[in-house]
């Protein structure tokens, strides 16, 4: 009888441990979207609608829910112009994902006519992760259509990001900057497995951001894609 009690107790403890792992936060994801002067109204809409559509993708939504992901949206432009558009939100159900996607799609643009300060955007987002330290992976997802031309250089933030355990990935929208992917690879992304994915235009953004989020939330192995896939540069 005592041996049976011990086995039952062990099973209960193992079950409790499994539940704890299932309901722990796997990913804290800060979506940092470029709204600088080089992004016109239509391009802004392509970003927001494309991002909302990607979040609604069945595989992405399921991965976010399973991982009880914490997600936030930040709009950024020039130096001192960064703002949390949607604060950290727990995506622990498909309804929560749908509601968050709705907020992304209807998020009003905060700035229109300012420069591009990628380093300042990264530095702005960094301390927000103190609110989600319970998550096992910390990630900033930077979207941009040009190199930084104001504020601190992005590389100046790298050591602080590494110390905080934060990875930065990026999507380079090469509408008018054909070498932007290389610039993002050398200056923006940081962390083990960090990568840049390329969109040749804003119209490609919805497809590329879906592939990027799919890779991030499902922990896909880094690869160099073929001609039918977006170009990916990984650490």
N, C-alpha and C positions, 0 to 999 in steps of 0.2 A: 504493500500500500504506500509506504514512504517513497519507494523508488518511483512508483507511478506518479506521486505528487511532485517529485523532483522533475520528472520528464514534462509534466503538464506546465510547471512553472517555467522551465526552460523554453518551452514552445511559446508561452505567453510573452516572455522577454524578447525572444527573437522576433515575434510578430510585432511587438511595440517598436523595436528597432527598425524594422522594415517600414512601418507606417511613418516613422520619423523621417526616414530617408525619402520616402515618396512625397511627403508634404513639405520638405525643405525647399527653399528657393534655389533653383539651379542657375538662373541667369538674371543679372541686372543689366538692362540694355538702355542706353541713352541715345536716342535718335537726334542727331545734331544736323539741322537742315540749313543750307545756305540761302539767305534771302537778301543778298547784297544787290547793288545796283545793276549788276550784269544779268540778273534774273528778271525777266519781264513777267507780266501777269499770267500769260499762258504757260510759261515755263514753271512758275510757282504752282499753278494748278496741276500740271503734269506731275510735279513732285508729290504734292499732297494726295492727289487722287491715286497715284501709283503706289504710294506707301500704304494708304488705306486698303487698296485692293490686295497688296501683298500680305498684309496682316490677316486678311480674311481667307487666304489660301488654306485649304483644309489641312495639309501637312504642317504648315507653319503654325496655324492656330492650335492644332493638337499638341505640337511640341511645346508651345508656350504654356498651355494649360497644364500639361503633365509636369512641367518644371516649375509651376507656380511663379512664372517670370514676373519681375518688376520692370516696367517699361515707362520711360518718360520721353517727352518731345521738347526739344530746345530749338528755337530760331536764333540765328546769329548773322551778324553782318560785320561792320567795322569795329574798331577798338572801342570798348566800353558799351557795345551794343549787342548784348546777348540776353535772352530772356527765356525762362521756362514757360512754354506754351501749355503743356499738360504735365502736371507733377507726377511723381512716381505712382504707378497704378498696378495693383496686383491682378494679373491675368490668370485667375484660377478657375475660369469657366468659359465656355464658348460665348455666353452672353457678355461677359466682361471684355472679351476680345472684340466682339462686335461693337460694343459701346465705345471702346477706345478707338477703334477704326473710324467710327462716326465722328468722334471728336477731332481726329487727325484731318479727316476730309473737310470739316467745317471750320478748322482753325484759321482765324483771320490773320492776315499778314501784318507783322508788327513794324517792319522797316521796308523801304523801297529804294532809297537813293544813296547808299553808303558803300564804303570800301569793303575789302575782304580781309578779315583778321582771324585766320584759322588758329593761330597759337593762342590768342585771347579766348576763343571759343572753347578750346580744349582745357585751358586753365580754369575757365568759368565752370565747366561741368565737373571737374575733378572733385571738389569738396562735396558735391551732392551725393557721392557714393558713400559717405559716412552714414547716410540714412538707410542704406541697404547692405550693410556689412554681413548680414546673414546669408547672402547669396554666394554661391560657390564660384561663379564666374562674373567678372565685372567688365563691361564692354561699352566703348563709345563707337558709334557708327556715324562717321562724318560723310556728308554728301556735299560736293562742291563743284563749281564749274571754272575755277581759276586758282592760281597760286596766291598765297598770302601776300598782301601788299601794304599792310598796316599792322601796327602793334608788335608784340613779341614774336620772334621766329618760332614756328611750331616745334622745332627740335629742342628749344629751350625748356619745353614742358616734359620731355621724355623721361628724365630721371625721376621726377616727382610722380609721374604716372606709373613707372615701373615699381617704385617703392610702394605705391598703393595697390599694386597687383592689378592694374587696369590695362586692358588691351585696347588699342585703337585700330579699327579697320576703316576703309574708305571706299567710296564710289566716285570715280573721276568722270565727270561729264565733259567730254572733250568737244563740245559744240564749237568753241573758238580757240581752244588751247590743245593742239595735237600732242604735246609732250606732257600733259597734265598727269597721266598715270605714272610716269617716271618721277615727276616731282613729288607726287604723293608718296610713292614708294620710298624715296630718299628722305623726305622731310616730315611726313605726317604720321604714317602708321608706326606702331611700336607694340612690342610684346611678342611672346612666343606664338608662332603661327599666324601673326597679323598679315593681312592681305589687302590688296587694292583690286577692285573690279572696274572694268571700263565700260562706259556707255558713250557711244560716238555722238549722241545727240540727246536732248531732253525727251524726245519721243521714244528713245530706247530705254529711258529711265525705269518705267514701270516693270518691264521684263527683267532688267538687270537687278533692280532692288529686290524683286521676288527671289531670284536666284541667290542673291547675296544673303538675304535673311534665312533662306532655306539652309544654306551652308552653315550659317552661324548658329541657328537654334537647334540644328540636328547634329552638330559637331562633325560635319563631313570632312574627310581628309583633303588637304590642299592638293590641287592638280593644276596643270596648265591646260586650259581648255582648247579644243580643236576649233576649226573654222566656224562651226555652227554655234559655238558657245562664246560668251563674253571672255575677253582676255583677262587672266587673273595673274597677278604677281604676288607671291607669298614669301614671307620670311622663312 
